Structures are given as structure tokens and as C-alpha cells.
Amino acid sequence: MALQGHIQELSEKHKKLEQRIQSEMANPDWSEATVAALKKEKLRIKDELERLRSSVH
């Protein structure tokens, strides 16, 4: 099903963003602006995932 594939793809992106945020914050010179942008993108993906998952059920 195409929708399930899209949900899986977004889940992977969400997981990779979390890893990137953790990696960025582990750097002593981490950028607050970069982390904020990554978190905003992660939240956007989470919202879309929730919307898609609720349309499946």
C-alpha cells in the first residue's frame, strides 16, 4: 500500500532527525538556530505522521 510506504518513509526521516539533533547537541559548538530548525522539521513530520495514521484507522 502506497500510504504505508509513505508513513514508513516519514518515520525513518523522523528517526534520522532525532539522531541528527542529538549529534548536533553533542558538539560543543552546537548552533541553537540549527537545532531549533531541526526540531521544527521533526515536529512537522510528526504531525503529518499522526494525520496519516489517523486516516488509515
PDB file with SEQRES, HELIX, SHEET and CRYST1 records, atoms N, CA, C and O in Angstrom:
SEQRES   1 A   57  MET ALA LEU GLN GLY HIS ILE GLN GLU LEU SER GLU LYS          
SEQRES   2 A   57  HIS LYS LYS LEU GLU GLN ARG ILE GLN SER GLU MET ALA          
SEQRES   3 A   57  ASN PRO ASP TRP SER GLU ALA THR VAL ALA ALA LEU LYS          
SEQRES   4 A   57  LYS GLU LYS LEU ARG ILE LYS ASP GLU LEU GLU ARG LEU          
SEQRES   5 A   57  ARG SER SER VAL HIS                                          
HELIX    1 AA1 ALA A    2  ALA A   26  1                                  25    
HELIX    2 AA2 GLU A   32  VAL A   56  1                                  25    
CRYST1    1.000    1.000    1.000  90.00  90.00  90.00 P 1           1          
ATOM      1  N   MET A   1       0.855  -1.186   0.000  1.00  0.00           N  
ATOM      2  CA  MET A   1       0.000   0.000   0.000  1.00  0.00           C  
ATOM      3  C   MET A   1       0.898   1.246   0.000  1.00  0.00           C  
ATOM      4  O   MET A   1       1.833   1.337   0.795  1.00  0.00           O  
ATOM      5  N   ALA A   2       0.622   2.170  -0.861  1.00  0.00           N  
ATOM      6  CA  ALA A   2       1.440   3.377  -1.017  1.00  0.00           C  
ATOM      7  C   ALA A   2       1.447   4.226   0.252  1.00  0.00           C  
ATOM      8  O   ALA A   2       2.473   4.805   0.610  1.00  0.00           O  
ATOM      9  N   LEU A   3       0.312   4.297   0.925  1.00  0.00           N  
ATOM     10  CA  LEU A   3       0.222   5.106   2.137  1.00  0.00           C  
ATOM     11  C   LEU A   3       1.137   4.554   3.230  1.00  0.00           C  
ATOM     12  O   LEU A   3       1.806   5.316   3.927  1.00  0.00           O  
ATOM     13  N   GLN A   4       1.164   3.237   3.376  1.00  0.00           N  
ATOM     14  CA  GLN A   4       2.036   2.619   4.378  1.00  0.00           C  
ATOM     15  C   GLN A   4       3.497   2.910   4.066  1.00  0.00           C  
ATOM     16  O   GLN A   4       4.291   3.152   4.974  1.00  0.00           O  
ATOM     17  N   GLY A   5       3.851   2.888   2.797  1.00  0.00           N  
ATOM     18  CA  GLY A   5       5.220   3.197   2.396  1.00  0.00           C  
ATOM     19  C   GLY A   5       5.584   4.626   2.749  1.00  0.00           C  
ATOM     20  O   GLY A   5       6.692   4.899   3.212  1.00  0.00           O  
ATOM     21  N   HIS A   6       4.645   5.540   2.529  1.00  0.00           N  
ATOM     22  CA  HIS A   6       4.873   6.951   2.852  1.00  0.00           C  
ATOM     23  C   HIS A   6       5.033   7.133   4.359  1.00  0.00           C  
ATOM     24  O   HIS A   6       5.899   7.882   4.811  1.00  0.00           O  
ATOM     25  N   ILE A   7       4.206   6.454   5.123  1.00  0.00           N  
ATOM     26  CA  ILE A   7       4.290   6.515   6.587  1.00  0.00           C  
ATOM     27  C   ILE A   7       5.649   5.982   7.047  1.00  0.00           C  
ATOM     28  O   ILE A   7       6.283   6.571   7.922  1.00  0.00           O  
ATOM     29  N   GLN A   8       6.095   4.869   6.459  1.00  0.00           N  
ATOM     30  CA  GLN A   8       7.394   4.288   6.822  1.00  0.00           C  
ATOM     31  C   GLN A   8       8.520   5.253   6.491  1.00  0.00           C  
ATOM     32  O   GLN A   8       9.446   5.425   7.284  1.00  0.00           O  
ATOM     33  N   GLU A   9       8.447   5.880   5.329  1.00  0.00           N  
ATOM     34  CA  GLU A   9       9.470   6.835   4.908  1.00  0.00           C  
ATOM     35  C   GLU A   9       9.541   8.024   5.873  1.00  0.00           C  
ATOM     36  O   GLU A   9      10.629   8.454   6.256  1.00  0.00           O  
ATOM     37  N   LEU A  10       8.385   8.547   6.258  1.00  0.00           N  
ATOM     38  CA  LEU A  10       8.352   9.670   7.195  1.00  0.00           C  
ATOM     39  C   LEU A  10       8.874   9.251   8.573  1.00  0.00           C  
ATOM     40  O   LEU A  10       9.543  10.034   9.247  1.00  0.00           O  
ATOM     41  N   SER A  11       8.573   8.037   8.984  1.00  0.00           N  
ATOM     42  CA  SER A  11       9.068   7.539  10.272  1.00  0.00           C  
ATOM     43  C   SER A  11      10.589   7.484  10.275  1.00  0.00           C  
ATOM     44  O   SER A  11      11.227   7.841  11.265  1.00  0.00           O  
ATOM     45  N   GLU A  12      11.166   7.037   9.167  1.00  0.00           N  
ATOM     46  CA  GLU A  12      12.624   6.994   9.052  1.00  0.00           C  
ATOM     47  C   GLU A  12      13.218   8.403   9.101  1.00  0.00           C  
ATOM     48  O   GLU A  12      14.228   8.628   9.768  1.00  0.00           O  
ATOM     49  N   LYS A  13      12.598   9.342   8.402  1.00  0.00           N  
ATOM     50  CA  LYS A  13      13.073  10.731   8.423  1.00  0.00           C  
ATOM     51  C   LYS A  13      13.016  11.288   9.833  1.00  0.00           C  
ATOM     52  O   LYS A  13      13.937  11.977  10.272  1.00  0.00           O  
ATOM     53  N   HIS A  14      11.935  10.991  10.543  1.00  0.00           N  
ATOM     54  CA  HIS A  14      11.751  11.454  11.918  1.00  0.00           C  
ATOM     55  C   HIS A  14      12.867  10.902  12.810  1.00  0.00           C  
ATOM     56  O   HIS A  14      13.448  11.636  13.609  1.00  0.00           O  
ATOM     57  N   LYS A  15      13.161   9.619  12.673  1.00  0.00           N  
ATOM     58  CA  LYS A  15      14.201   8.977  13.469  1.00  0.00           C  
ATOM     59  C   LYS A  15      15.573   9.585  13.145  1.00  0.00           C  
ATOM     60  O   LYS A  15      16.363   9.844  14.053  1.00  0.00           O  
ATOM     61  N   LYS A  16      15.857   9.809  11.868  1.00  0.00           N  
ATOM     62  CA  LYS A  16      17.141  10.384  11.469  1.00  0.00           C  
ATOM     63  C   LYS A  16      17.289  11.821  11.973  1.00  0.00           C  
ATOM     64  O   LYS A  16      18.384  12.239  12.348  1.00  0.00           O  
ATOM     65  N   LEU A  17      16.194  12.572  11.981  1.00  0.00           N  
ATOM     66  CA  LEU A  17      16.253  13.931  12.516  1.00  0.00           C  
ATOM     67  C   LEU A  17      16.577  13.905  14.007  1.00  0.00           C  
ATOM     68  O   LEU A  17      17.363  14.725  14.483  1.00  0.00           O  
ATOM     69  N   GLU A  18      15.984  12.977  14.741  1.00  0.00           N  
ATOM     70  CA  GLU A  18      16.275  12.855  16.174  1.00  0.00           C  
ATOM     71  C   GLU A  18      17.757  12.556  16.380  1.00  0.00           C  
ATOM     72  O   GLU A  18      18.392  13.143  17.256  1.00  0.00           O  
ATOM     73  N   GLN A  19      18.304  11.657  15.588  1.00  0.00           N  
ATOM     74  CA  GLN A  19      19.717  11.322  15.696  1.00  0.00           C  
ATOM     75  C   GLN A  19      20.582  12.534  15.353  1.00  0.00           C  
ATOM     76  O   GLN A  19      21.599  12.777  16.003  1.00  0.00           O  
ATOM     77  N   ARG A  20      20.184  13.283  14.348  1.00  0.00           N  
ATOM     78  CA  ARG A  20      20.950  14.465  13.940  1.00  0.00           C  
ATOM     79  C   ARG A  20      20.909  15.541  15.031  1.00  0.00           C  
ATOM     80  O   ARG A  20      21.910  16.208  15.293  1.00  0.00           O  
ATOM     81  N   ILE A  21      19.740  15.700  15.662  1.00  0.00           N  
ATOM     82  CA  ILE A  21      19.608  16.671  16.760  1.00  0.00           C  
ATOM     83  C   ILE A  21      20.540  16.272  17.905  1.00  0.00           C  
ATOM     84  O   ILE A  21      21.261  17.113  18.442  1.00  0.00           O  
ATOM     85  N   GLN A  22      20.526  14.994  18.278  1.00  0.00           N  
ATOM     86  CA  GLN A  22      21.388  14.519  19.363  1.00  0.00           C  
ATOM     87  C   GLN A  22      22.859  14.717  19.019  1.00  0.00           C  
ATOM     88  O   GLN A  22      23.658  15.126  19.862  1.00  0.00           O  
ATOM     89  N   SER A  23      23.200  14.423  17.778  1.00  0.00           N  
ATOM     90  CA  SER A  23      24.580  14.591  17.327  1.00  0.00           C  
ATOM     91  C   SER A  23      24.995  16.060  17.356  1.00  0.00           C  
ATOM     92  O   SER A  23      26.093  16.397  17.800  1.00  0.00           O  
ATOM     93  N   GLU A  24      24.122  16.910  16.886  1.00  0.00           N  
ATOM     94  CA  GLU A  24      24.405  18.351  16.864  1.00  0.00           C  
ATOM     95  C   GLU A  24      24.608  18.881  18.286  1.00  0.00           C  
ATOM     96  O   GLU A  24      25.524  19.665  18.535  1.00  0.00           O  
ATOM     97  N   MET A  25      23.756  18.453  19.211  1.00  0.00           N  
ATOM     98  CA  MET A  25      23.838  18.952  20.578  1.00  0.00           C  
ATOM     99  C   MET A  25      25.042  18.376  21.342  1.00  0.00           C  
ATOM    100  O   MET A  25      25.466  18.935  22.354  1.00  0.00           O  
ATOM    101  N   ALA A  26      25.580  17.265  20.852  1.00  0.00           N  
ATOM    102  CA  ALA A  26      26.770  16.679  21.473  1.00  0.00           C  
ATOM    103  C   ALA A  26      28.020  17.467  21.108  1.00  0.00           C  
ATOM    104  O   ALA A  26      29.047  17.364  21.779  1.00  0.00           O  
ATOM    105  N   ASN A  27      27.928  18.241  20.056  1.00  0.00           N  
ATOM    106  CA  ASN A  27      29.045  19.070  19.608  1.00  0.00           C  
ATOM    107  C   ASN A  27      29.145  20.285  20.541  1.00  0.00           C  
ATOM    108  O   ASN A  27      28.140  20.957  20.773  1.00  0.00           O  
ATOM    109  N   PRO A  28      30.312  20.573  21.067  1.00  0.00           N  
ATOM    110  CA  PRO A  28      30.450  21.722  21.992  1.00  0.00           C  
ATOM    111  C   PRO A  28      30.062  23.065  21.358  1.00  0.00           C  
ATOM    112  O   PRO A  28      29.648  23.986  22.062  1.00  0.00           O  
ATOM    113  N   ASP A  29      30.193  23.173  20.067  1.00  0.00           N  
ATOM    114  CA  ASP A  29      29.857  24.424  19.379  1.00  0.00           C  
ATOM    115  C   ASP A  29      28.504  24.356  18.689  1.00  0.00           C  
ATOM    116  O   ASP A  29      28.306  24.984  17.649  1.00  0.00           O  
ATOM    117  N   TRP A  30      27.563  23.594  19.261  1.00  0.00           N  
ATOM    118  CA  TRP A  30      26.285  23.418  18.587  1.00  0.00           C  
ATOM    119  C   TRP A  30      25.534  24.731  18.428  1.00  0.00           C  
ATOM    120  O   TRP A  30      25.622  25.633  19.260  1.00  0.00           O  
ATOM    121  N   SER A  31      24.803  24.803  17.344  1.00  0.00           N  
ATOM    122  CA  SER A  31      24.070  26.013  16.995  1.00  0.00           C  
ATOM    123  C   SER A  31      22.614  25.902  17.433  1.00  0.00           C  
ATOM    124  O   SER A  31      21.897  24.984  17.036  1.00  0.00           O  
ATOM    125  N   GLU A  32      22.201  26.838  18.244  1.00  0.00           N  
ATOM    126  CA  GLU A  32      20.818  26.850  18.717  1.00  0.00           C  
ATOM    127  C   GLU A  32      19.845  26.991  17.541  1.00  0.00           C  
ATOM    128  O   GLU A  32      18.793  26.352  17.522  1.00  0.00           O  
ATOM    129  N   ALA A  33      20.196  27.821  16.573  1.00  0.00           N  
ATOM    130  CA  ALA A  33      19.334  28.033  15.401  1.00  0.00           C  
ATOM    131  C   ALA A  33      19.196  26.752  14.584  1.00  0.00           C  
ATOM    132  O   ALA A  33      18.106  26.430  14.111  1.00  0.00           O  
ATOM    133  N   THR A  34      20.289  26.029  14.420  1.00  0.00           N  
ATOM    134  CA  THR A  34      20.246  24.770  13.664  1.00  0.00           C  
ATOM    135  C   THR A  34      19.382  23.748  14.378  1.00  0.00           C  
ATOM    136  O   THR A  34      18.543  23.095  13.757  1.00  0.00           O  
ATOM    137  N   VAL A  35      19.582  23.606  15.675  1.00  0.00           N  
ATOM    138  CA  VAL A  35      18.801  22.636  16.456  1.00  0.00           C  
ATOM    139  C   VAL A  35      17.319  23.017  16.425  1.00  0.00           C  
ATOM    140  O   VAL A  35      16.462  22.143  16.299  1.00  0.00           O  
ATOM    141  N   ALA A  36      17.012  24.296  16.538  1.00  0.00           N  
ATOM    142  CA  ALA A  36      15.621  24.743  16.500  1.00  0.00           C  
ATOM    143  C   ALA A  36      14.986  24.404  15.149  1.00  0.00           C  
ATOM    144  O   ALA A  36      13.837  23.966  15.097  1.00  0.00           O  
ATOM    145  N   ALA A  37      15.722  24.604  14.068  1.00  0.00           N  
ATOM    146  CA  ALA A  37      15.202  24.284  12.735  1.00  0.00           C  
ATOM    147  C   ALA A  37      14.974  22.783  12.586  1.00  0.00           C  
ATOM    148  O   ALA A  37      13.969  22.353  12.020  1.00  0.00           O  
ATOM    149  N   LEU A  38      15.909  21.995  13.096  1.00  0.00           N  
ATOM    150  CA  LEU A  38      15.754  20.538  13.026  1.00  0.00           C  
ATOM    151  C   LEU A  38      14.537  20.078  13.845  1.00  0.00           C  
ATOM    152  O   LEU A  38      13.768  19.224  13.403  1.00  0.00           O  
ATOM    153  N   LYS A  39      14.376  20.650  15.033  1.00  0.00           N  
ATOM    154  CA  LYS A  39      13.234  20.284  15.875  1.00  0.00           C  
ATOM    155  C   LYS A  39      11.913  20.684  15.219  1.00  0.00           C  
ATOM    156  O   LYS A  39      10.923  19.959  15.317  1.00  0.00           O  
ATOM    157  N   LYS A  40      11.898  21.833  14.554  1.00  0.00           N  
ATOM    158  CA  LYS A  40      10.687  22.281  13.864  1.00  0.00           C  
ATOM    159  C   LYS A  40      10.324  21.310  12.732  1.00  0.00           C  
ATOM    160  O   LYS A  40       9.157  20.962  12.555  1.00  0.00           O  
ATOM    161  N   GLU A  41      11.322  20.886  11.983  1.00  0.00           N  
ATOM    162  CA  GLU A  41      11.096  19.921  10.899  1.00  0.00           C  
ATOM    163  C   GLU A  41      10.627  18.584  11.462  1.00  0.00           C  
ATOM    164  O   GLU A  41       9.732  17.949  10.904  1.00  0.00           O  
ATOM    165  N   LYS A  42      11.236  18.157  12.573  1.00  0.00           N  
ATOM    166  CA  LYS A  42      10.846  16.900  13.217  1.00  0.00           C  
ATOM    167  C   LYS A  42       9.385  16.956  13.672  1.00  0.00           C  
ATOM    168  O   LYS A  42       8.644  15.986  13.513  1.00  0.00           O  
ATOM    169  N   LEU A  43       8.982  18.084  14.231  1.00  0.00           N  
ATOM    170  CA  LEU A  43       7.598  18.255  14.665  1.00  0.00           C  
ATOM    171  C   LEU A  43       6.635  18.253  13.482  1.00  0.00           C  
ATOM    172  O   LEU A  43       5.544  17.689  13.567  1.00  0.00           O  
ATOM    173  N   ARG A  44       7.039  18.883  12.380  1.00  0.00           N  
ATOM    174  CA  ARG A  44       6.195  18.895  11.183  1.00  0.00           C  
ATOM    175  C   ARG A  44       5.972  17.469  10.679  1.00  0.00           C  
ATOM    176  O   ARG A  44       4.859  17.102  10.304  1.00  0.00           O  
ATOM    177  N   ILE A  45       7.036  16.675  10.675  1.00  0.00           N  
ATOM    178  CA  ILE A  45       6.924  15.288  10.231  1.00  0.00           C  
ATOM    179  C   ILE A  45       6.049  14.491  11.191  1.00  0.00           C  
ATOM    180  O   ILE A  45       5.230  13.681  10.756  1.00  0.00           O  
ATOM    181  N   LYS A  46       6.214  14.713  12.488  1.00  0.00           N  
ATOM    182  CA  LYS A  46       5.403  14.007  13.484  1.00  0.00           C  
ATOM    183  C   LYS A  46       3.919  14.312  13.283  1.00  0.00           C  
ATOM    184  O   LYS A  46       3.082  13.411  13.334  1.00  0.00           O  
ATOM    185  N   ASP A  47       3.602  15.584  13.055  1.00  0.00           N  
ATOM    186  CA  ASP A  47       2.211  15.969  12.828  1.00  0.00           C  
ATOM    187  C   ASP A  47       1.647  15.293  11.575  1.00  0.00           C  
ATOM    188  O   ASP A  47       0.507  14.829  11.568  1.00  0.00           O  
ATOM    189  N   GLU A  48       2.457  15.246  10.520  1.00  0.00           N  
ATOM    190  CA  GLU A  48       1.993  14.598   9.295  1.00  0.00           C  
ATOM    191  C   GLU A  48       1.813  13.101   9.509  1.00  0.00           C  
ATOM    192  O   GLU A  48       0.854  12.510   9.011  1.00  0.00           O  
ATOM    193  N   LEU A  49       2.729  12.488  10.248  1.00  0.00           N  
ATOM    194  CA  LEU A  49       2.596  11.061  10.553  1.00  0.00           C  
ATOM    195  C   LEU A  49       1.301  10.781  11.314  1.00  0.00           C  
ATOM    196  O   LEU A  49       0.581   9.836  10.990  1.00  0.00           O  
ATOM    197  N   GLU A  50       1.009  11.588  12.310  1.00  0.00           N  
ATOM    198  CA  GLU A  50      -0.214  11.402  13.097  1.00  0.00           C  
ATOM    199  C   GLU A  50      -1.448  11.569  12.225  1.00  0.00           C  
ATOM    200  O   GLU A  50      -2.416  10.821  12.362  1.00  0.00           O  
ATOM    201  N   ARG A  51      -1.415  12.556  11.323  1.00  0.00           N  
ATOM    202  CA  ARG A  51      -2.540  12.779  10.420  1.00  0.00           C  
ATOM    203  C   ARG A  51      -2.739  11.573   9.494  1.00  0.00           C  
ATOM    204  O   ARG A  51      -3.863  11.112   9.296  1.00  0.00           O  
ATOM    205  N   LEU A  52      -1.642  11.072   8.934  1.00  0.00           N  
ATOM    206  CA  LEU A  52      -1.730   9.931   8.027  1.00  0.00           C  
ATOM    207  C   LEU A  52      -2.179   8.670   8.756  1.00  0.00           C  
ATOM    208  O   LEU A  52      -3.011   7.914   8.254  1.00  0.00           O  
ATOM    209  N   ARG A  53      -1.621   8.450   9.947  1.00  0.00           N  
ATOM    210  CA  ARG A  53      -2.004   7.255  10.707  1.00  0.00           C  
ATOM    211  C   ARG A  53      -3.475   7.300  11.110  1.00  0.00           C  
ATOM    212  O   ARG A  53      -4.135   6.262  11.132  1.00  0.00           O  
ATOM    213  N   SER A  54      -3.994   8.466  11.425  1.00  0.00           N  
ATOM    214  CA  SER A  54      -5.404   8.555  11.805  1.00  0.00           C  
ATOM    215  C   SER A  54      -6.312   8.359  10.596  1.00  0.00           C  
ATOM    216  O   SER A  54      -7.451   7.920  10.752  1.00  0.00           O  
ATOM    217  N   SER A  55      -5.832   8.674   9.397  1.00  0.00           N  
ATOM    218  CA  SER A  55      -6.663   8.469   8.204  1.00  0.00           C  
ATOM    219  C   SER A  55      -6.700   7.001   7.816  1.00  0.00           C  
ATOM    220  O   SER A  55      -7.625   6.573   7.126  1.00  0.00           O  
ATOM    221  N   VAL A  56      -5.700   6.209   8.251  1.00  0.00           N  
ATOM    222  CA  VAL A  56      -5.661   4.783   7.967  1.00  0.00           C  
ATOM    223  C   VAL A  56      -6.667   4.048   8.850  1.00  0.00           C  
ATOM    224  O   VAL A  56      -7.275   3.065   8.426  1.00  0.00           O  
ATOM    225  N   HIS A  57      -6.834   4.527  10.064  1.00  0.00           N  
ATOM    226  CA  HIS A  57      -7.695   3.840  11.048  1.00  0.00           C  
ATOM    227  C   HIS A  57      -9.106   4.297  10.976  1.00  0.00           C  
ATOM    228  O   HIS A  57      -9.949   3.817  11.734  1.00  0.00           O  
TER     229      HIS A  57                                                      
END                                                                             
